[in-house]
Amino acid sequence: MGRLFWSLLFVAAGVLAQISPPSPAFWYLALAVTEWGHWLMVPILLIWLPGWQATGTGKLAALLALVAAGLVLTPVWKARAYAQVIQTEEPKLVGSVTLPATGEVPVRTAPLVLKDLIQGVETPSIQWRSQSYAKRGERDLEMDIYTPPVGAPRLGTRPDHPVVLVLHGGMMGPPWQSGDRQEALSLNRYLAGRGYVVVAIDYRLAPEAPYPAALEDVLEALKSLKGMGGVGGMDPSRVILLGRGGGAHLALMAAYASGDPSIRGVIALYPPTDLPAWHRTVGNPRVADWQAWMHTFLGAGLDAKSAALYEAASPRRYASTAPPTLLVHGARDPIVPASQSERLAASLREFQRSVLAFQLPWATHSCDINFHGPCGQATTFLVERFLARYAL
């Protein structure tokens, strides 16, 4: 009976990678299965240890284990197939890109490397320093600065390093109301090892500081970077913004609406882009009550009086002035629907702005939380090539 119990449990886990989660707890489990599910193959294989043929229950358990194996490996199979799409379409969108062959870590050669799912993606042990960039009342807003190792070669023809300004999302909480600059550190270390100065910032959160407080903080951070030109070898005239979730929304707003020529491009991972349309989208409020999130962030519900505010806080409104944009979204995202990236990509193409938009068919929200997983690898591959095209 033990084998049957475990095989049923693994089948149930695999199913989570195929269905829409009914609650936040099931979404967390779905995220774990889609990005770490291949590790379940270790206990699944134990069900086929000698003795399973001895009873009917054992044979049923072995059959169910085969089903479970197919289910938990589905995200990897989908990622492997989509990797071919990325490698075919990405050069068409940005042209041929030669990545610098120097740095502390090797260039990612493919959107998915199967052995790296197990052994991990190489990242250097980059140290960072923290410093204040603004004071809001009694609170100091801080930034973490990851600098390339001493002696690391410069990228491009200029003597200093391009800057990647990272804006956190809520990660496992509501956007604009949770999270901090310590989110997803592996990518920061990886990019610093490749020769970029990475700056991850905190910003004020709702409801204590509703919009546009967070956007003002991002713009203040950009201003602070300009005053630090040359410090740590950074070149603040070459900045790429990178954000996740609510931070991706802020990155898009800062890149699109500020008119700052130092912003060479923006990378938005699973971003809200059209707040009125998102407000109208039907979803499961038990998983993601995005209407409540927007009410808290903007300090108002969507009605005739606040409609202009919702529109003004939507990156899609400013698509005509957008710098080059990379959008990465999970097709199975129940938190921020993939239609949000689709709407922005359509507007950018309408205005003939440069955009790379990829929708990962297996992935859910926050999928890059596992830097070594299918989404983490695909995202890193795309980010690295986008930076090589627009930051150097």
C-alpha positions, 0 to 999 in steps of 0.5 A, a space after each residue: 500500500 505504501 507504493 500506491 500511496 506515494 504513486 498517487 501523491 506524485 500523480 497529484 503533484 504532476 496534475 498541478 503542473 497542468 491545471 489552474 490552481 484553486 488557491 494560493 497554496 496550490 499555486 505555490 505547489 504548482 510553481 514548485 512542480 513546474 520549476 523543481 518537479 524533475 527532482 521528483 523523479 528520484 522518489 518516483 524511481 524508488 516505486 519501481 524497486 524490485 517487488 512491485 510485480 508481486 501484488 496487484 497493488 504493486 503493479 497499479 502503483 508502478 503504472 501510476 508511477 509511470 503516469 506521474 513521471 510523465 506529468 512531472 517531466 512535462 514542464 521540462 519537455 515543454 521547455 525543451 521544445 520552446 527552447 527551439 522557438 527562442 533560439 529561432 525567433 530571438 535572432 529574427 527580432 534583434 539581429 545577430 548578437 555576439 556575446 562577450 566571451 570574457 567574464 567570471 562565468 561562461 555565456 549561456 549557450 542555450 535557453 535550456 541545458 538539461 544537465 544544469 537542471 541538476 548541477 545548477 547554473 554557474 554563478 560567481 560569489 560576487 559580494 555587494 555593498 549597501 548604501 542609501 539613495 534617498 530618505 523618506 521621512 525617517 526611512 532610508 531607501 537603500 540599494 545593493 550594488 553588485 560590482 564585477 570582480 577586480 580586473 574584470 574586462 569592460 563590456 563594449 567600447 567604453 571604459 566603464 560597466 553598463 548598469 542593470 537596475 533591478 526592481 523587485 516584485 512581491 515574489 510570494 506576496 501582492 505586487 507593490 505591497 511586499 518584497 525587497 531588494 534581496 529577491 532572486 540574488 542569483 541573477 544579480 551575481 550572474 550578471 555582475 560576473 558577466 561584467 555588468 554593475 547590478 543595482 537592486 533597490 528598495 522602494 516605498 510600498 503601498 498602502 503606506 505610500 500609494 502610487 506614484 511614490 514607488 515610481 518617484 523612488 525609482 526615478 530618484 534611484 536613477 538620479 542617484 546613479 548619475 551622481 555616482 558616475 565612475 564609482 565602482 566602474 559604473 557607466 550611468 549613461 547606459 542603464 537597463 531596467 529589469 523588474 519582476 511583477 509589480 517591479 516590472 510595472 514600475 520599470 516599464 513606467 520609468 523607462 517609458 514615461 521619464 524620457 531619460 536617455 540613459 535608459 537603453 532598454 527595459 526587461 519586464 518579467 510577468 508585468 502588469 501593463 494595462 491596469 484598466 484591462 487587468 481590473 476587468 479581467 475575470 480571475 479567481 480572487 481566492 488565488 489573486 485579488 488583483 482588483 484589491 491590489 490595484 485599489 491599494 496601490 493606487 488608493 482608489 477603486 476603478 470608477 469614473 473619477 479614477 479612470 484617468 489615474 488607472 490609465 495614467 499608471 499603465 505602461 501601455 499608454 506610453 508605448 509610442 515612446 518606449 525604448 527597446 523592451 523584453 517581455 517574458 511571461 508564463 502562459 499559465 500565470 494566474 496572478 498577472 495574466 499573460 494577456 497583459 504582456 500580449 497587450 503591451 507587445 501589440 501596442 509596441 508593434 503598432 508604434 514600431 517600437 523594438 520588442 521581444 515578447 516570449 510566453 513560456 508555455 509551462 510557466 506560472 508566476 514568479 517562475 524564475 525564482 529557481 535560477 537553475 530551473 526551466 524558466 530561470 535558464 530561459 530568462 537568463 538566456 534572453 536577458 543576457 542577449 538583450 543586454 548584449 544588444 542594447 547595453 553595450 
